[in-house]
Amino acid sequence: MVPGIKSFIGTILIIVIVIAYALLATTFASLLLGTAPWWVHLLYFFLTGLLWILPAMLIIKWMAGSKPRS
C-alpha cells in the first residue's frame, strides 16, 4: 500500500478509536462510578487513560510498515 494512504487511514483510525474509547470510558464512569470513593475514580481514570495506547501503538506500527533493507 502507498505510504501516504497508509498514514491517512491510520490517522483516521486513531482519531475514531480515541473518540469512541473516550466516550465509552466516560459514559461507563458516569453511570457506574458515581458513588464510588475517590481512589476508585483515580484508579479507573489512570487505567483507562493508559489503555487506549495499546491499539494506537498497533496502528502506528502498521503505518510505519517494514523498512526496506539497504
C-alpha positions as CSV (number, residue, x, y, z in Angstrom):
1,M,0.0,0.0,0.0
2,V,1.2,3.5,-0.7
3,P,2.7,5.1,2.5
4,G,0.7,8.3,2.1
5,I,-2.6,6.4,2.0
6,K,-1.5,4.2,4.9
7,S,-0.7,7.2,7.0
8,F,-4.1,8.8,6.2
9,I,-6.1,5.6,7.0
10,G,-4.1,5.1,10.2
11,T,-4.6,8.7,11.4
12,I,-8.4,8.4,10.8
13,L,-8.5,5.1,12.7
14,I,-6.6,6.5,15.6
15,I,-8.9,9.6,15.8
16,V,-12.1,7.4,15.6
17,I,-10.8,4.9,18.2
18,V,-9.7,7.6,20.7
19,I,-13.0,9.5,20.4
20,A,-15.1,6.3,20.7
21,Y,-13.0,5.0,23.6
22,A,-13.2,8.3,25.4
23,L,-17.0,8.4,25.1
24,L,-17.4,4.8,26.3
25,A,-15.0,5.2,29.2
26,T,-16.6,8.4,30.4
27,T,-20.1,7.1,30.0
28,F,-19.2,4.0,32.0
29,A,-17.7,6.1,34.7
30,S,-20.7,8.4,34.9
31,L,-23.2,5.6,35.1
32,L,-21.4,3.2,37.5
33,L,-18.8,5.1,39.5
34,G,-20.9,8.0,40.7
35,T,-21.0,6.8,44.3
36,A,-17.5,5.2,44.4
37,P,-14.7,6.6,46.6
38,W,-12.1,9.0,45.1
39,W,-9.4,6.3,44.9
40,V,-11.6,4.1,42.6
41,H,-12.1,7.1,40.3
42,L,-8.3,7.7,40.4
43,L,-7.5,4.1,39.6
44,Y,-10.2,3.9,36.9
45,F,-9.2,7.0,35.0
46,F,-5.5,6.1,35.3
47,L,-6.0,2.7,33.8
48,T,-8.4,3.8,31.1
49,G,-6.1,6.7,30.3
50,L,-3.3,4.2,29.6
51,L,-5.4,1.6,27.9
52,W,-6.1,3.5,24.6
53,I,-2.3,3.5,24.0
54,L,-2.3,-0.2,23.0
55,P,-4.5,0.0,19.9
56,A,-2.9,3.3,18.9
57,M,0.6,1.6,19.2
58,L,-0.5,-1.2,16.9
59,I,-1.9,1.2,14.3
60,I,1.2,3.3,14.3
61,K,3.3,0.2,13.9
62,W,1.2,-0.8,10.9
63,M,1.5,2.7,9.5
64,A,5.3,2.6,9.8
65,G,5.4,-0.7,7.9
66,S,8.6,-2.6,7.3
67,K,11.8,-0.6,6.5
68,P,13.5,-1.6,3.2
69,R,16.9,-3.1,3.7
70,S,19.9,-1.2,2.3
